[in-house]
Amino acid sequence: MELREALRQISEIRACVARSEMFRGYRSATVGFSAVIGMIAAASQPHWVASPATDLGRYLLGWIGVATVSVMVVAAEFIWRSEINGAGRSREMTRLAVEQFAPCIVVGALLTLSIYRYAPQVGWMLPGLWALIFGLGVFASYRLMPRQVFWVGAYYIACGCGCLQWGQGENAFSPWLMFITFGGGQLLSAVILYWYLERPDAR
């Protein structure tokens, strides 16, 4: 029992230390890559779904595919860096970062499924709702990253409100609203990560 208690305390200490350090698992290249594929998807949307309002499933399939590819690329970066850095503090911080951001992914998926199945008539609201949920995810995890990432969360919240205000009628399901929101947010994230973490003279 004493050994088990000691191991539990060591695990808690490691978690506290991880919370006080800066997470370096997110990299500007992979985050910027998600913005690029978002731009490609926005340009391609009129070709894969001409009328998202009447074919919501195809619209969702396309953008969920973009999000899935982005998550897979970031996850691969996490795994690769964890293997390079070995067990211990690096993996603890990776686990903490995933735990902080994962709820927004789960909530976004459940919200999307609910609207698709039970309220497709309000499907135009999804881009704004996605942005709001993603912004909350950024706020939940930004304490592990440079403090300037706070503005990324604020950007997503502002864009989410903007999508709900202007993404109706003729602008409903606009691919460029998606790109401005998520592509712009990811580009801003990439710039901040590079400037404050990756450039040679970054403090």
Sequence and secondary structure as in RCSB ss.txt:
>XXXX:A:sequence
MELREALRQISEIRACVARSEMFRGYRSATVGFSAVIGMIAAASQPHWVASPATDLGRYLLGWIGVATVSVMVVA
AEFIWRSEINGAGRSREMTRLAVEQFAPCIVVGALLTLSIYRYAPQVGWMLPGLWALIFGLGVFASYRLMPRQVF
WVGAYYIACGCGCLQWGQGENAFSPWLMFITFGGGQLLSAVILYWYLERPDAR
>XXXX:A:secstr
 HHHHHHHHHHHHHHHHHHHS      HHHHHHHHHHHHHHHHHHHHH S TTT HHHHHHHHHHHHHHHHHHHH
HHHHHHHHHH SSHHHHHHHHHHHHHHHHHHHHHHHHHHHHHH GGGGGGHHHHHHHHHHHHHHHHGGGS GGGH
HHHHHHHHHHHHHHHHSSGGGTT HHHHIIIIIHHHHHHHHHHIIIIISTT  
